[in-house]
């Protein structure tokens, strides 16, 4: 890996750290205003909505300018979202602005990998990215939990009483300041990313043409035999992962009697497992073997069901690490395969925009269903069972689709060989 790659992952670490700390701080802010419980998963829904709405435009934006500059601008947008919370803007709207920045950041972050590195290094690069992202999730959720804890609030000096101008309590103000500092560090690393010299055709500026171009890329990637399988797996993974964040918080409250700051640590425990799985996949799974990991997706869904039997943190920790490890091991090779197919079929930025659209549409749907179940006061154990069975069943269906694609490919390949043999005989 070259120096530019390490600069990219440093920027990614601090940006993701801030994203995850801000989620916990935003949840605490909603709780402090006595917002209804169903509004908590809506935070993530508002965040990912930008990925879906902006999908036709962010790919072209990422390829119109050097990607380091794009990443710098988008981190500043995230800072703006934090500032909105200072000025008493509703957390859902402020967090949506942060999502706006994240949506524009993602195609540049992943697209630059295909510019810097050859295809055979993409699995290893994704292992690094996912491993560092997971570490940022761990530290981010722990940091967010610490910033909203009673111990932190009690440790603040007297002069940091609530400021009347902002109408927000002092601990939240300090927490937001720490989050903005992390975004600032990410932006500084973004400035150090050199232009790779990659150039793309002139990008469209008219919204209608951008939407039509995106639609063409979307259809092309979903019709590709390998593209549709990897897209299906990664979309399921990110939708399930986003929902699991909130399920773990609710489960920790009900089954383990943990407050928010302690429950946030369990999110970090899942992330530890993802890091182990991602690093193991980066070392052991070459790109051509990436589809062999799909059965682990079914296993992950079934292991989630065991959460209903855990009533102690000492049982919860290894269980959540196992869930994370299975997730990391199967998603990293699939993500690398998807990036490679997208790069072959179209430009990097456009393929990642399609990937973001598909994955975040999955997140929106699964979070909306979870918010509905919370509003209906469905027992958390029932939610866990439904969630686990859904993940396992969906992965089984994707595997069945891949097997059908493979049979179709083999059949066409065999027909082609027969035609070639007949032509040789006639010759």
C-alpha positions as CSV (number, residue, x, y, z in Angstrom):
1,X,0.0,0.0,0.0
2,X,1.3,3.5,-0.8
3,X,1.4,6.6,1.3
4,X,-1.7,8.1,-0.3
5,X,-3.8,5.1,0.8
6,X,-2.8,5.5,4.5
7,X,-3.7,9.2,4.3
8,X,-7.2,8.2,3.0
9,X,-7.8,5.7,5.8
10,X,-6.6,8.2,8.5
11,X,-9.2,10.7,7.1
12,X,-11.8,7.9,7.1
13,X,-11.1,7.0,10.7
14,X,-11.7,10.4,12.1
15,X,-14.7,11.1,10.0
16,X,-16.3,7.8,10.9
17,X,-15.4,8.3,14.6
18,X,-17.3,11.5,14.6
19,X,-20.3,10.0,12.7
20,X,-20.7,7.3,15.4
21,X,-20.1,9.6,18.4
22,X,-22.6,12.0,17.0
23,X,-25.3,9.3,16.7
24,X,-25.0,8.6,20.4
25,X,-25.0,12.3,21.3
26,X,-28.1,12.8,19.0
27,X,-29.9,10.0,20.8
28,X,-29.1,11.6,24.1
29,X,-30.4,14.9,22.8
30,X,-33.7,13.4,21.7
31,X,-34.0,11.7,25.2
32,X,-33.4,15.1,26.9
33,X,-36.3,16.6,25.0
34,X,-38.6,13.7,25.9
35,X,-39.0,12.7,22.2
36,X,-41.1,9.5,21.5
37,X,-39.1,6.2,21.4
38,X,-39.9,5.6,17.7
39,X,-38.0,8.8,16.8
40,X,-34.6,7.2,17.8
41,X,-34.3,4.9,14.7
42,X,-35.5,7.8,12.6
43,X,-32.2,9.5,13.3
44,X,-30.4,6.9,11.1
45,X,-33.3,7.0,8.6
46,X,-32.9,10.8,8.1
47,X,-29.1,10.2,7.8
48,X,-29.3,7.7,5.0
49,X,-32.2,9.4,3.2
50,X,-29.5,11.7,1.6
51,X,-27.8,8.6,0.2
52,X,-30.9,7.6,-1.7
53,X,-32.0,11.1,-2.8
54,X,-28.6,12.3,-3.9
55,X,-27.5,9.0,-5.5
56,X,-27.9,10.2,-9.2
57,X,-25.7,13.3,-8.5
58,X,-22.9,12.4,-6.0
59,X,-21.1,10.0,-8.5
60,X,-20.7,12.8,-11.0
61,X,-19.7,15.3,-8.3
62,X,-17.0,12.9,-7.1
63,X,-15.6,12.6,-10.6
64,X,-15.8,16.3,-11.5
65,X,-13.1,17.3,-9.0
66,X,-10.0,15.7,-7.3
67,X,-11.4,13.3,-4.7
68,X,-9.4,14.7,-1.8
69,X,-11.1,18.1,-2.4
70,X,-14.5,16.4,-2.5
71,X,-13.8,14.7,0.8
72,X,-12.7,18.0,2.4
73,X,-15.9,19.8,1.3
74,X,-18.1,17.0,2.6
75,X,-16.5,16.9,6.0
76,X,-17.2,20.6,6.3
77,X,-20.8,19.9,5.6
78,X,-20.9,17.5,8.5
79,X,-19.5,20.3,10.8
80,X,-22.4,22.4,9.6
81,X,-24.8,19.7,10.8
82,X,-23.2,19.7,14.2
83,X,-23.5,23.5,14.4
84,X,-27.2,23.3,13.6
85,X,-27.7,21.3,16.9
86,X,-26.0,24.1,18.8
87,X,-28.7,26.5,17.5
88,X,-31.5,24.3,18.7
89,X,-32.4,22.9,15.3
90,X,-34.2,19.6,15.7
91,X,-31.7,16.7,15.8
92,X,-33.4,14.8,13.0
93,X,-32.9,17.7,10.6
94,X,-29.4,18.4,11.8
95,X,-28.4,14.8,11.4
96,X,-29.9,14.8,7.9
97,X,-27.4,17.5,7.0
98,X,-24.6,15.3,8.3
99,X,-26.0,12.5,6.1
100,X,-25.9,14.9,3.2
101,X,-22.2,15.3,3.7
102,X,-21.7,11.5,4.2
103,X,-23.6,10.7,1.0
104,X,-21.3,12.9,-1.1
105,X,-18.2,11.7,0.8
106,X,-18.7,8.0,0.1
107,X,-18.1,7.8,-3.7
108,X,-14.9,9.8,-3.4
109,X,-13.7,7.6,-0.5
110,X,-14.2,4.3,-2.3
111,X,-13.7,5.6,-5.8
112,X,-10.1,6.7,-5.1
113,X,-9.2,3.2,-4.1
114,X,-9.7,1.9,-7.7
115,X,-7.5,4.9,-8.9
116,X,-4.7,4.2,-6.5
117,X,-4.6,0.4,-6.4
118,X,-4.7,-2.6,-8.8
119,X,-7.6,-5.0,-8.7
120,X,-5.7,-7.7,-6.8
121,X,-5.2,-5.4,-3.9
122,X,-8.8,-4.3,-3.5
123,X,-9.8,-7.1,-1.0
124,X,-6.8,-6.2,1.2
125,X,-7.6,-2.4,0.8
126,X,-11.2,-3.1,1.8
127,X,-10.0,-5.1,4.8
128,X,-8.0,-2.1,5.9
129,X,-10.9,0.3,5.3
130,X,-13.4,-1.9,7.1
131,X,-11.0,-2.7,9.9
132,X,-10.2,1.0,10.6
133,X,-13.9,1.9,10.1
134,X,-14.8,-0.7,12.7
135,X,-12.2,0.7,15.1
136,X,-13.7,4.1,14.6
137,X,-17.1,2.7,15.4
138,X,-15.8,1.2,18.6
139,X,-14.0,4.4,19.7
140,X,-16.9,6.6,18.4
141,X,-19.6,4.7,20.2
142,X,-17.5,4.5,23.4
143,X,-16.7,8.2,23.1
144,X,-20.3,9.1,22.4
145,X,-21.4,7.1,25.4
146,X,-18.7,8.7,27.6
147,X,-19.8,12.2,26.5
148,X,-23.5,11.6,27.4
149,X,-22.7,9.8,30.7
150,X,-23.7,11.2,34.1
151,X,-20.0,11.1,35.2
152,X,-19.0,13.4,32.4
153,X,-21.8,15.8,33.1
154,X,-20.9,16.0,36.8
155,X,-17.2,16.5,35.9
156,X,-17.8,19.8,34.0
157,X,-16.8,23.0,35.8
158,X,-19.5,25.3,37.2
159,X,-18.9,28.0,34.6
160,X,-20.1,25.6,31.9
161,X,-23.7,25.9,32.9
162,X,-26.3,25.8,30.2
163,X,-25.8,28.8,27.8
164,X,-29.0,30.7,27.3
165,X,-28.1,31.7,23.8
166,X,-28.1,28.1,22.5
167,X,-30.7,26.6,24.8
168,X,-28.8,23.4,24.9
169,X,-27.2,21.9,28.1
170,X,-23.5,22.2,28.6
171,X,-22.5,18.5,28.3
172,X,-24.2,18.3,24.9
173,X,-22.4,21.4,23.8
174,X,-19.0,20.0,24.8
175,X,-19.9,16.6,23.2
176,X,-20.7,18.4,19.9
177,X,-17.4,20.4,20.1
178,X,-15.5,17.1,20.4
179,X,-17.3,15.6,17.4
180,X,-16.6,18.8,15.3
181,X,-12.9,18.5,16.3
182,X,-12.8,15.0,14.9
183,X,-14.4,16.1,11.6
184,X,-11.8,18.9,11.5
185,X,-9.0,16.4,11.8
186,X,-10.5,14.4,9.0
187,X,-10.7,17.5,6.8
188,X,-7.0,18.2,7.5
189,X,-6.1,14.7,6.3
190,X,-8.3,15.3,3.2
191,X,-6.1,18.2,2.3
192,X,-3.1,16.0,2.3
193,X,-4.6,13.6,-0.3
194,X,-2.8,14.2,-3.6
195,X,-4.6,14.3,-7.0
196,X,-4.2,10.7,-8.5
197,X,-4.3,12.1,-12.0
198,X,-7.3,10.0,-12.9
199,X,-9.5,11.9,-15.4
200,X,-13.1,11.1,-16.4
201,X,-15.3,12.2,-19.3
202,X,-17.0,15.6,-18.9
203,X,-19.7,15.2,-16.3
204,X,-23.3,16.1,-16.9
205,X,-24.7,19.1,-15.0
206,X,-28.4,18.9,-15.9
207,X,-30.4,17.1,-13.2
208,X,-32.5,15.1,-15.7
209,X,-29.5,13.9,-17.7
210,X,-27.8,12.9,-14.4
211,X,-30.9,10.9,-13.3
212,X,-31.0,9.1,-16.7
213,X,-27.3,8.4,-16.6
214,X,-27.7,7.0,-13.0
215,X,-30.6,4.9,-14.1
216,X,-28.6,3.3,-16.9
217,X,-25.7,2.5,-14.5
218,X,-28.2,1.1,-11.9
219,X,-29.8,-1.2,-14.4
220,X,-26.5,-2.3,-15.9
221,X,-25.0,-3.2,-12.5
222,X,-28.1,-5.0,-11.3
223,X,-28.3,-7.1,-14.5
224,X,-24.7,-8.2,-14.2
225,X,-24.6,-11.8,-12.8
226,X,-21.8,-11.0,-10.3
227,X,-22.9,-7.4,-9.7
228,X,-26.5,-8.3,-8.7
229,X,-25.3,-10.9,-6.2
230,X,-22.6,-8.7,-4.5
231,X,-25.1,-5.7,-4.5
232,X,-27.8,-8.0,-2.9
233,X,-25.4,-9.1,-0.2
234,X,-23.9,-5.7,0.7
235,X,-27.4,-4.1,0.6
236,X,-28.7,-6.7,3.1
237,X,-25.6,-6.3,5.3
238,X,-25.8,-2.5,5.6
239,X,-29.6,-2.6,6.1
240,X,-29.2,-5.3,8.8
241,X,-26.2,-3.6,10.4
242,X,-28.0,-0.2,10.8
243,X,-31.0,-1.9,12.3
244,X,-28.9,-4.0,14.6
245,X,-27.4,-0.9,16.1
246,X,-30.8,0.1,17.5
247,X,-31.9,-3.4,18.4
248,X,-28.7,-3.8,20.5
249,X,-29.5,-0.6,22.4
250,X,-33.1,-1.6,23.1
251,X,-32.0,-5.2,24.0
252,X,-29.3,-3.9,26.3
253,X,-31.9,-1.7,28.1
254,X,-34.6,-4.5,28.4
255,X,-32.5,-7.7,28.8
256,X,-29.4,-6.4,30.5
257,X,-30.8,-3.3,32.3
258,X,-28.0,-1.0,30.9
259,X,-28.3,2.8,30.5
260,X,-27.4,4.4,27.1
261,X,-23.8,5.1,27.9
262,X,-23.2,1.4,28.8
263,X,-25.4,0.1,26.0
264,X,-23.3,2.0,23.5
265,X,-20.3,-0.1,24.5
266,X,-22.1,-3.2,23.2
267,X,-22.2,-1.5,19.7
268,X,-18.5,-1.3,20.0
269,X,-18.3,-5.0,20.9
270,X,-20.1,-5.9,17.7
271,X,-17.6,-3.7,15.9
272,X,-14.7,-5.6,17.4
273,X,-16.0,-8.8,15.9
274,X,-16.4,-7.0,12.5
275,X,-12.8,-5.9,12.7
276,X,-11.6,-9.4,13.3
277,X,-13.7,-10.8,10.5
278,X,-12.7,-8.1,8.1
279,X,-8.9,-8.6,8.8
280,X,-9.3,-12.4,8.5
281,X,-11.1,-12.0,5.1
282,X,-8.4,-9.6,3.8
283,X,-5.7,-12.2,4.6
284,X,-7.4,-15.4,3.4
285,X,-10.0,-14.6,0.7
286,X,-8.7,-13.7,-2.8
287,X,-11.1,-11.7,-5.1
288,X,-11.8,-14.8,-7.3
289,X,-13.0,-16.7,-4.2
290,X,-15.2,-13.9,-2.8
291,X,-18.5,-15.6,-3.5
292,X,-17.5,-18.6,-1.3
293,X,-18.3,-16.7,1.9
294,X,-22.0,-16.3,1.4
295,X,-23.1,-19.1,3.7
296,X,-21.7,-17.1,6.6
297,X,-24.5,-14.6,6.0
298,X,-27.0,-17.3,6.8
299,X,-25.0,-18.3,9.9
300,X,-25.0,-14.7,11.1
301,X,-28.8,-14.4,10.9
302,X,-29.2,-17.7,12.9
303,X,-26.6,-16.6,15.5
304,X,-28.5,-13.4,16.1
305,X,-31.4,-15.5,17.4
306,X,-29.2,-16.6,20.4
307,X,-29.5,-13.0,21.7
308,X,-32.9,-14.0,23.1
309,X,-31.1,-16.4,25.5
310,X,-28.5,-13.9,26.8
311,X,-29.2,-12.1,30.1
312,X,-25.7,-11.3,31.2
313,X,-23.0,-9.0,29.6
314,X,-20.5,-11.9,29.9
315,X,-22.7,-14.0,27.6
316,X,-23.6,-10.9,25.4
317,X,-20.0,-10.0,24.7
318,X,-18.8,-13.2,23.0
319,X,-22.1,-13.6,21.2
320,X,-22.0,-10.1,19.7
321,X,-18.3,-10.5,18.8
322,X,-19.3,-13.7,16.9
323,X,-22.1,-11.8,15.1
324,X,-19.7,-9.1,14.1
325,X,-16.9,-11.5,13.0
326,X,-19.3,-13.4,10.7
327,X,-20.5,-10.1,9.3
328,X,-17.0,-8.7,8.6
329,X,-15.8,-11.9,7.1
330,X,-18.5,-12.2,4.5
331,X,-19.0,-8.5,3.6
332,X,-15.4,-7.5,2.9
333,X,-14.9,-9.9,-0.1
334,X,-18.3,-9.0,-1.5
335,X,-17.6,-5.3,-1.2
336,X,-14.3,-5.8,-3.1
337,X,-16.1,-7.9,-5.8
338,X,-18.7,-5.2,-6.2
339,X,-16.1,-2.4,-6.5
340,X,-14.2,-4.5,-9.1
341,X,-17.3,-5.2,-11.2
342,X,-18.4,-1.6,-11.0
343,X,-15.0,-0.4,-12.1
344,X,-15.0,-2.8,-15.1
345,X,-18.6,-2.0,-16.2
346,X,-18.5,1.8,-15.6
347,X,-16.6,4.5,-13.7
348,X,-15.8,4.1,-10.0
349,X,-17.8,7.0,-8.8
350,X,-20.9,6.0,-10.7
351,X,-20.8,2.4,-9.6
352,X,-20.3,3.4,-5.9
353,X,-23.3,5.8,-6.3
354,X,-25.4,2.8,-7.4
355,X,-24.0,0.8,-4.5
356,X,-24.8,3.6,-2.0
357,X,-28.3,4.0,-3.4
358,X,-29.1,0.2,-3.1
359,X,-27.5,-0.2,0.3
360,X,-29.1,2.8,1.8
361,X,-32.5,2.1,0.3
362,X,-32.2,-1.2,2.2
363,X,-31.3,0.7,5.4
364,X,-34.3,3.0,4.9
365,X,-36.8,0.1,4.5
366,X,-35.4,-1.9,7.4
367,X,-35.2,1.1,9.8
368,X,-38.8,2.1,8.8
369,X,-40.0,-1.4,9.6
370,X,-38.1,-1.3,12.9
371,X,-39.5,2.1,13.8
372,X,-43.0,0.7,13.1
373,X,-42.4,-2.3,15.4
374,X,-41.2,0.1,18.2
375,X,-44.3,2.3,17.7
376,X,-46.4,-0.8,18.0
377,X,-44.6,-1.7,21.3
378,X,-43.5,-5.1,19.9
379,X,-41.4,-7.0,22.4
380,X,-37.7,-6.7,21.7
381,X,-37.3,-10.5,21.7
382,X,-39.9,-10.9,19.0
383,X,-38.1,-8.2,17.0
384,X,-34.8,-10.1,17.4
385,X,-36.3,-13.3,16.2
386,X,-37.9,-11.6,13.1
387,X,-34.7,-9.9,12.4
388,X,-32.5,-13.0,12.5
389,X,-34.9,-15.1,10.4
390,X,-35.2,-12.3,7.8
391,X,-31.4,-12.0,7.5
392,X,-30.8,-15.8,7.2
393,X,-33.8,-16.3,4.8
394,X,-32.7,-13.4,2.6
395,X,-29.1,-14.7,2.3
396,X,-30.4,-18.2,1.4
397,X,-32.5,-16.6,-1.4
398,X,-29.4,-14.7,-2.7
399,X,-27.4,-17.9,-2.7
400,X,-30.2,-19.7,-4.6
401,X,-30.2,-16.8,-7.2
402,X,-26.4,-17.1,-7.6
403,X,-26.7,-20.9,-8.2
404,X,-29.3,-20.2,-10.9
405,X,-27.0,-17.6,-12.5
406,X,-24.1,-20.1,-12.4
407,X,-26.2,-22.8,-14.1
408,X,-27.3,-20.3,-16.8
409,X,-23.7,-19.3,-17.4
410,X,-22.5,-22.9,-17.6
411,X,-25.3,-23.7,-20.0
412,X,-24.5,-20.8,-22.3
413,X,-20.8,-21.6,-22.1
414,X,-21.5,-25.3,-23.1
415,X,-23.7,-24.2,-26.0
416,X,-20.9,-21.9,-27.2
417,X,-18.4,-24.8,-27.0
418,X,-20.7,-27.1,-29.1
419,X,-21.1,-24.4,-31.7
420,X,-17.4,-23.9,-31.9
421,X,-16.8,-27.7,-32.2
422,X,-19.4,-27.9,-35.0
423,X,-17.8,-25.0,-36.9
424,X,-14.4,-26.8,-36.6
425,X,-15.9,-30.0,-38.0
426,X,-17.5,-28.1,-40.9
427,X,-14.2,-26.4,-41.6
